[in-house]
Structures are given as structure tokens and as C-alpha cells.
Amino acid sequence: MGLPVKREEEQIVPGGSLARRAGIAPSPPVLMNASDAAKNLKLTEEPAVQGPRKQREVLKGLRDLQQLQKQTIAVLESVRDNLSDIQNVLRSPEATRGVEKQRNAAALLAKGFSRDAVLQARGAVDLLPANPEPHLLLSLALAADQQDDEALTTARRGLALFDARQHGMGIEAALLHAIASLGQSAEAADRWMQIITTLPLKVLLENVARIAVCYPIDCDRAALDESLAARLTRALADLNDVRRAANREEIDAATMLAALDAAHEHKLAATHRAVLVHVAQRAKLLREPTDSIRFLNDFVVPLGNRGLTRSATGLGRQTLKALMQARADAMTLHRAMQKLQLAGATMPTQQVSQLLWHWAQSGRAASRTRLGLSVGALLMALGTSAGAWTSGYVPNVPMPPIGPWAIDLGETKFMLTAFHVSLGILCLGALVGVLALMRRCPHVELPNGRQPLTKEELAYLARRDVRWDIRSALMKA
């Protein structure tokens, strides 16, 4: 439902359109309310009314007029309530018609009707003179209609109207591509150099592919590569500045990997290396074990899947170093080993798997050593107590009625007493303790002053699936 639009060649009768939609006859201009209508209504002087019948018809007409005014006011209030945004549309009808003409121009240009597209685009430019989008459409339509000079002028005008705070970079890239296609490649290349220098780092990484595609073909691609690499290097220096450390712009992994893929696809070697340097700089900022695991998942594994094994290996070693400095537990190191194995980083996978295997073996040996020392000490204490009891050295305690036992050894007989049994238990405990000490591993040696392995870590490393996983990683490495 909408209000009728007044055109120059038409005359709209006040109240006529709404009255027709409401199913009533046209009326004079709508008054604000019925009471004011009754007060302000002025009747024109007519010839003298003859007879009461004529007077009744006049009064009936006045009542019908008041009722019609009430109905018209009700219709207007209904329109106002149901169409809350009608005021915004009425405030800028040119903008609405300009967008419609812009859509029509794009549809006509896509179907090959360049002359009609030019007419629609001109109308959009007239209605939206400060918007670069209709200028872009007009430039493309003029170029399709073989009006190159006017198309170039229109593209330059649209480029001058571009505002990065209000318009997307796709419009500017399309305008520069149009200028380059019209024979002004040097001008477009110079403008691209200015854009690369002034773009924020995140926006630049998001649009590396667009810049590489829209850059003029007949210009030197090495200059574009050097410009992008220089901009990324300057941004890296800004990130390393201590004074700007608080204003670092966090860039997600998807954006950096997209820039890396674009540089690889368009053969921008210097840009590719600069993006990898940014990723390596991110690895130097790792402090917490959770951040290191996230870095392995977001960067190292995708780099390994893209065939960048050397980069994945170097970043994996850096991440493993950060994990060791953060004194990560055995469970976190095992997760890191799995991530490195997925990335194909052989050397760091071998290092962390050897470390975990050493911890598992040393943990088991240390547990056995501690158990042997405990059993030996217990046996020695038991043998000493039994020897003191059976030999009668404990005062006021009677000797146990145990033994002696006669042991026949052939020609000789040996009398075994309870004291001999206690002495044997004492010697057995001493032997067990000596054997436990000979293993020389009462505890697990840990790097970087790390705390001893907890019972949970030792139990985790003793699990069969974890041991098989570590052993398979060692065999593959």
C-alpha cells in the first residue's frame, strides 16, 4: 500500500485517491477534525432557497460532508499507523528512484542493452550526484557503448567522489580497473600504490587478491609485489614498537591465510614471505599453553596442508619452545604432538614424542624405584623388629615359642631358629633397597626447572592408547 506520487503532467484531486481506495466519493481538502470543520465551514452565497425541501437537502449535504471528512481522517490515520517508514521515503524520493534506476542500469548492462543502460545510469547520476556507484555503472555503460572519452571522465569523477569510510573497496577497485581498461594503466597503477601505502593492515590483507586481480595487466607486477611487501614490513615494524604495543590490531588467522593464498596464486613472492614473517611474529608473542595450541591449530596445520613444510616445521619448533617455557603439562604436550603430526612437521614431532616417551619410561622407572625402596625399608624394619624380639633383647617380652627347626643337609644338620628367619628378612629388605638404588632414577629429570610430574600426568602417560600414539609418532618420525 503506498501513497500516490504527484507528477508534473498530472493533477491530483485532494482526497481523491484515498477516497477511491476507501470506496467513497471524492471530497474537498481534508480538515484536521470534524469540530473545526463545523466551525470554519463557510457556505457560499446561493440564490434564495425556496421551500423547506431545498433546506433539508442543504442540511443533509452538510452532514454528509462532515461524515466524509471523518472517514477521510480515519483513512489517513490508518495509513500513518500501518506505514511507519512512509516519512523516510517521502523525505528522499530522489534516492529511492536513483537506486531503482541504478538497478535497472545494471540489469540492462548485464543483458547487453548498453544504450538503454546509459540512459538509466545518467538518471541515477542526476539523482545521486555524490555517490560513486552510479558513476561506476555509467562509466561501464559508456565503455560498452564505445564512448571511451566520456567513460574515462565519468570514472575519474567517481574515483574523486570515493570515500573509504562510506564505500567498500570493491567500488574503488572497479573504478581503477575501468580506468586501466580505457588505456590509462599508468594512472591506475599510481593510484594503486597510494592505496597500498595508506590502507590499514587488516584491510590490506583482506584485499590482497582483489588488488592483484584489478592491478593493470600491462604494468610491472614486480612493483606491486615490492609495494605490498614494503607495506607489510612497515606494519611489522610498527607492531614491534613498544610505544604502539597497546594499539596492536588483532588479525584473525583466516585473513592472513587468505592473503597468503592470494600471494601464492598471483606469484607475489615478496608478499608471500612478508605474510609468513607476520605469522612468525605472532608465534613470538605466545605466552599461555592454550594460545600455543590455538596457534598450532590455526596456522601450523593449515601451512602444512598447503605444502609449506619448512615454514610449518619452523613455526612448530617455535611453538614447542613456547610450550616448554610455559611449563605445559603432559596432556597439553601430547595434544601439541598430534597437531604437529597433522601438519607434517617431522622434527618438532620427533622432539616432543621423544620427550613424552622419556617421561613415560622414566616415570615408570621412578615409580618402581620408589616402590622398591619402600618395600626394602619395610622388610628391613620388619626383620630388625623380629630379630630383636626373637633374640630376647626386648625387656619384659617373652620369646615366641617358634622353632627351632632342624634342616637335614645330608651329612650335616642345621638348626634354623626364629632369629635366623628375622635375619633373612632383614637381608632381603637390604637387597631390595640396594637393587632399587642401583636403578638411579628416583625422580624424572625435567627441563626449565619444571615441577615434578603429578600423579595425573604419570597416569595419563601410562595409558595404553597414549603410549601407542607416542610410539607410532616416534616410528613415523
NORKAKA-V265901 format. One record per residue. PHI is phi in radians with two decimals (999 if undefined). PSI is psi in radians with two decimals (NA if undefined). OMEGA is omega in whole degrees, -180 to 180 (999 if undefined). Layout:
BEGIN
phi=[PHI;PHI]
psi=[PSI;PSI]
omega=[OMEGA;OMEGA]
END
This chain:
BEGIN
phi=[999;-2.51;-1.50;-1.19;-1.67;-1.41;-1.92;-1.20;-1.55;-2.00;-2.12;-1.76;-1.33;-1.01;1.35;-1.27;-1.16;-1.16;-1.18;-1.10;-1.17;-1.44;1.45;-2.18;-1.37;-1.04;-2.41;-1.16;-0.95;-1.30;-1.65;-1.23;-2.65;-1.26;-1.15;-1.12;-1.12;-1.21;-1.36;-1.57;-1.24;-2.07;-1.57;-1.32;-1.26;-2.05;-1.04;-0.99;-1.35;-1.88;1.66;-1.18;-1.13;-1.17;-1.12;-1.10;-1.17;-1.15;-1.11;-1.13;-1.13;-1.12;-1.12;-1.12;-1.13;-1.10;-1.12;-1.15;-1.13;-1.07;-1.12;-1.14;-1.10;-1.11;-1.13;-1.13;-1.14;-1.13;-1.11;-1.14;-1.29;-1.40;-2.00;-1.26;-1.69;-1.18;-1.18;-1.11;-1.17;-1.23;-1.22;-2.31;-1.19;-1.14;-1.12;-1.12;-1.20;-1.15;-1.15;-1.12;-1.14;-1.13;-1.13;-1.11;-1.12;-1.13;-1.16;-1.16;-1.17;-1.19;-1.57;1.71;-1.61;-1.22;-1.13;-1.17;-1.13;-1.10;-1.12;-1.16;-1.18;-1.11;-1.10;-1.16;-1.15;-1.15;-1.43;-2.18;-1.27;-1.77;-1.88;-1.31;-1.13;-1.12;-1.15;-1.11;-1.10;-1.14;-1.12;-1.16;-1.16;-1.15;-1.13;-1.18;-1.55;1.12;-1.90;-1.19;-1.11;-1.17;-1.13;-1.15;-1.11;-1.15;-1.13;-1.15;-1.14;-1.14;-1.17;-1.22;-1.47;-1.23;-2.27;-1.14;-1.34;-2.02;-2.08;-1.31;-1.25;-1.07;-1.18;-1.13;-1.11;-1.16;-1.12;-1.16;-1.14;-1.15;-1.11;-1.16;-1.22;-1.55;1.73;-1.95;-1.19;-1.12;-1.10;-1.14;-1.14;-1.10;-1.16;-1.11;-1.11;-1.15;-1.13;-1.09;-1.21;-1.73;-1.24;-1.11;-1.08;-1.13;-1.14;-1.12;-1.15;-1.22;-2.02;-1.10;-1.12;-1.14;-1.13;-1.16;-1.31;-1.48;-1.18;-0.99;-1.22;-1.43;-1.66;-1.27;-1.29;-1.13;-1.14;-1.11;-1.09;-1.15;-1.15;-1.11;-1.14;-1.14;-1.14;-1.19;-1.16;-1.14;-1.15;-1.16;-1.13;-1.16;-1.20;-1.36;-1.21;-1.15;-1.20;-1.85;-1.14;-1.28;-1.79;-1.16;-1.64;-1.32;-1.98;-1.28;-1.20;-1.09;-1.15;-1.18;-1.22;-1.13;-1.12;-1.13;-1.14;-1.13;-1.12;-1.22;-1.20;-1.67;1.05;-1.80;-1.17;-1.13;-1.13;-1.06;-1.16;-1.14;-1.16;-1.12;-1.13;-1.11;-1.14;-1.13;-1.12;-1.11;-1.18;-1.26;-1.62;-1.29;-2.22;-1.70;-1.05;-1.14;-1.14;-1.16;-1.13;-1.14;-1.13;-1.07;-1.28;-1.53;-2.08;-1.18;-1.11;-1.07;-1.13;-1.13;-1.22;-1.51;1.52;-1.59;-1.20;-1.13;-1.14;-1.12;-1.16;-1.12;-1.18;-1.14;-1.13;-1.11;-1.18;-1.11;-1.11;-1.12;-1.14;-1.20;-1.19;-1.42;1.00;-1.21;-1.40;-1.16;-1.12;-1.17;-1.15;-1.18;-1.11;-1.10;-1.10;-1.14;-1.12;-1.14;-1.17;-1.17;-1.35;1.36;-1.45;-1.23;-1.14;-1.14;-1.12;-1.13;-1.13;-1.25;-1.21;-1.10;-1.10;-1.16;-1.14;-1.10;-1.12;-1.14;-1.17;-1.16;-1.13;-1.13;-1.14;-1.14;-1.12;-1.16;-1.11;-1.11;-1.15;-1.12;-1.11;-1.16;-1.15;-1.09;-1.11;-1.15;-1.15;-1.13;-1.14;-1.16;-1.13;-1.12;-1.13;-1.17;-1.14;-1.15;-1.28;-1.34;-1.54;1.46;-1.44;-1.56;-1.22;1.06;-2.15;-1.19;-1.24;-1.24;-1.40;-2.07;1.28;-1.35;-1.99;-1.60;-1.98;-1.52;-1.90;1.67;-1.30;-2.01;-2.12;-2.11;-1.66;-1.67;-1.90;-1.16;-1.13;-1.11;-1.13;-1.12;-1.15;-1.15;-1.13;-1.10;-1.15;-1.12;-1.10;-1.13;-1.13;-1.10;-1.14;-1.14;-1.11;-1.18;-1.23;-1.19;-1.26;0.99;-2.48;-1.25;-2.60;-1.61;-1.34;-2.15;-1.46;1.00;1.09;-1.26;-1.19;-1.02;-1.11;-1.40;-1.13;-1.14;-1.16;-1.13;-1.18;-1.15;-1.23;-1.46;-1.16;-1.17;-1.16;-1.18;-1.12;-1.16;-1.11;-1.15;-1.15;-1.15;-1.12;-1.15;-1.20;-1.25;-1.25]
psi=[2.25;2.90;2.60;2.45;2.25;2.22;2.87;-0.61;0.01;2.71;2.15;2.18;2.23;2.25;-0.01;-0.82;-0.84;-0.61;-0.70;-0.70;-0.53;-0.12;0.47;2.93;2.74;2.68;2.96;3.06;2.52;2.33;2.91;-0.75;3.00;-0.60;-0.77;-0.57;-0.69;-0.58;-0.74;-0.03;2.20;2.15;2.41;2.62;2.19;2.95;2.72;2.33;2.27;1.97;2.66;-0.43;-0.70;-0.67;-0.72;-0.64;-0.67;-0.79;-0.67;-0.66;-0.68;-0.75;-0.69;-0.65;-0.77;-0.72;-0.67;-0.68;-0.72;-0.75;-0.69;-0.74;-0.70;-0.68;-0.74;-0.70;-0.64;-0.71;-0.72;-0.65;-0.69;-0.51;1.47;-0.44;0.24;-0.49;-0.68;-0.66;-0.71;-0.44;-0.61;1.21;-0.49;-0.69;-0.72;-0.79;-0.55;-0.70;-0.68;-0.75;-0.61;-0.75;-0.71;-0.71;-0.73;-0.72;-0.74;-0.69;-0.63;-0.51;-0.08;0.10;1.41;-0.69;-0.79;-0.60;-0.63;-0.74;-0.78;-0.69;-0.63;-0.71;-0.67;-0.67;-0.68;-0.63;-0.53;1.29;-0.36;0.20;2.23;-0.28;-0.86;-0.52;-0.65;-0.79;-0.72;-0.69;-0.75;-0.69;-0.71;-0.68;-0.67;-0.50;0.17;0.60;1.30;-0.73;-0.83;-0.60;-0.70;-0.73;-0.72;-0.70;-0.71;-0.66;-0.73;-0.62;-0.59;-0.49;-0.09;2.38;2.05;-0.39;-0.35;-0.44;2.63;2.80;-0.33;-0.60;-0.78;-0.71;-0.70;-0.69;-0.74;-0.64;-0.66;-0.72;-0.73;-0.63;-0.42;0.21;0.12;1.06;-0.67;-0.72;-0.76;-0.68;-0.72;-0.70;-0.64;-0.67;-0.70;-0.69;-0.77;-0.64;-0.59;-0.18;2.50;2.76;-0.79;-0.76;-0.65;-0.78;-0.59;-0.43;0.38;-0.75;-0.73;-0.70;-0.74;-0.59;-0.75;-0.11;2.46;2.37;-0.66;0.06;2.89;2.12;-0.42;-0.61;-0.70;-0.75;-0.77;-0.67;-0.77;-0.75;-0.69;-0.69;-0.72;-0.63;-0.71;-0.66;-0.61;-0.67;-0.64;-0.64;-0.56;-0.23;2.24;-0.59;-0.43;0.26;-0.57;-0.35;0.44;2.40;2.03;2.15;2.24;2.88;-0.61;-0.68;-0.77;-0.67;-0.60;-0.73;-0.66;-0.75;-0.70;-0.73;-0.66;-0.67;-0.69;0.19;0.84;1.52;-0.79;-0.69;-0.67;-0.79;-0.66;-0.67;-0.69;-0.61;-0.66;-0.68;-0.72;-0.62;-0.62;-0.61;-0.51;-0.30;0.09;2.31;-0.71;2.59;-0.62;-0.66;-0.64;-0.74;-0.70;-0.66;-0.72;-0.71;-0.61;-0.53;-0.91;-0.82;-0.81;-0.65;-0.70;-0.65;-0.40;0.07;0.10;1.23;-0.70;-0.75;-0.72;-0.65;-0.78;-0.77;-0.57;-0.71;-0.71;-0.72;-0.69;-0.65;-0.72;-0.65;-0.71;-0.65;-0.56;-0.03;0.95;2.66;3.08;-0.61;-0.73;-0.69;-0.60;-0.69;-0.72;-0.66;-0.70;-0.72;-0.76;-0.60;-0.65;-0.59;-0.21;0.33;1.74;-0.84;-0.89;-0.54;-0.73;-0.69;-0.85;-0.57;-0.68;-0.71;-0.80;-0.67;-0.70;-0.73;-0.71;-0.83;-0.78;-0.60;-0.74;-0.75;-0.70;-0.66;-0.74;-0.67;-0.82;-0.64;-0.73;-0.74;-0.69;-0.77;-0.72;-0.76;-0.68;-0.74;-0.71;-0.71;-0.70;-0.75;-0.70;-0.76;-0.75;-0.66;-0.72;-0.59;-0.76;-0.37;-0.11;0.29;-0.19;2.03;2.63;0.32;2.04;2.65;2.53;2.51;1.08;2.30;-2.97;2.86;2.35;2.19;2.04;2.04;0.54;-1.92;-0.44;2.71;2.46;2.28;1.96;2.12;3.05;-0.52;-0.69;-0.66;-0.79;-0.64;-0.64;-0.68;-0.68;-0.77;-0.65;-0.73;-0.69;-0.69;-0.75;-0.72;-0.70;-0.74;-0.65;-0.66;-0.49;-0.32;-0.40;0.62;1.12;-0.29;2.90;2.27;2.22;2.53;2.87;0.56;0.56;2.63;2.70;2.68;2.37;2.97;-0.61;-0.71;-0.75;-0.68;-0.64;-0.76;-0.39;-0.11;2.54;-0.73;-0.64;-0.72;-0.71;-0.66;-0.78;-0.71;-0.70;-0.65;-0.66;-0.70;-0.67;-0.59;NA]
omega=[-179;179;179;180;-178;177;-175;-175;-178;174;-177;178;-178;179;-175;-175;-179;179;178;179;179;179;-180;-177;177;-175;173;-180;-174;175;-174;177;-174;-179;177;179;-179;-178;-172;-178;179;180;176;-179;-180;176;-177;-178;-179;173;179;180;179;178;178;179;178;179;177;177;177;179;178;179;178;178;179;178;177;179;180;178;178;178;180;177;177;178;180;-179;-175;-179;-177;-178;-178;180;178;178;-179;180;-177;177;179;180;180;179;178;178;178;178;178;177;178;179;179;179;179;179;178;180;176;179;-173;-178;177;177;177;-180;179;180;176;177;178;178;179;-180;-180;-173;-176;-178;-179;-178;177;175;176;178;179;179;179;179;178;177;177;178;177;173;-169;-177;179;177;179;178;179;179;177;178;177;177;177;179;-175;177;-176;-180;-176;-175;178;-178;178;179;179;178;179;178;178;177;177;178;178;180;179;173;-179;-177;-179;178;179;179;178;179;178;178;177;-180;-179;-179;-173;-177;171;-174;-178;179;179;180;179;-173;178;180;180;179;-179;-179;-175;178;-177;-176;-176;176;-176;179;179;178;176;180;180;180;178;-180;179;179;179;178;178;177;177;176;177;179;180;-180;-177;-178;-179;-177;-179;-178;180;-179;-178;-179;-177;-176;-178;179;-179;178;176;176;178;178;179;178;178;-178;-177;173;175;-171;-179;177;178;179;-180;178;177;176;176;178;178;176;176;180;180;-178;-178;180;-177;178;179;177;179;178;178;178;177;-178;-174;-173;-171;180;176;178;176;178;177;178;179;-173;-179;178;179;179;179;178;177;177;178;179;178;176;177;178;180;177;177;178;180;-179;-176;180;179;178;177;175;177;178;178;178;179;178;176;-180;-178;178;-171;-174;178;176;178;-179;-177;178;176;179;-180;178;176;178;-179;-180;180;178;177;179;179;177;178;179;179;177;179;178;179;180;179;179;179;179;179;177;179;179;179;180;-180;178;178;-179;-176;-179;177;180;179;-177;176;177;-178;179;-179;178;-178;176;-5;178;179;-180;-178;179;-179;-179;-178;176;-178;-180;-179;-180;178;178;177;179;179;177;177;178;178;179;178;177;178;179;179;179;179;178;178;179;180;178;174;177;177;178;-178;177;-176;-178;173;177;-177;178;180;179;179;178;179;179;178;178;178;180;179;179;-175;-178;179;179;178;178;179;-180;178;177;177;-179;179;180;999]
END
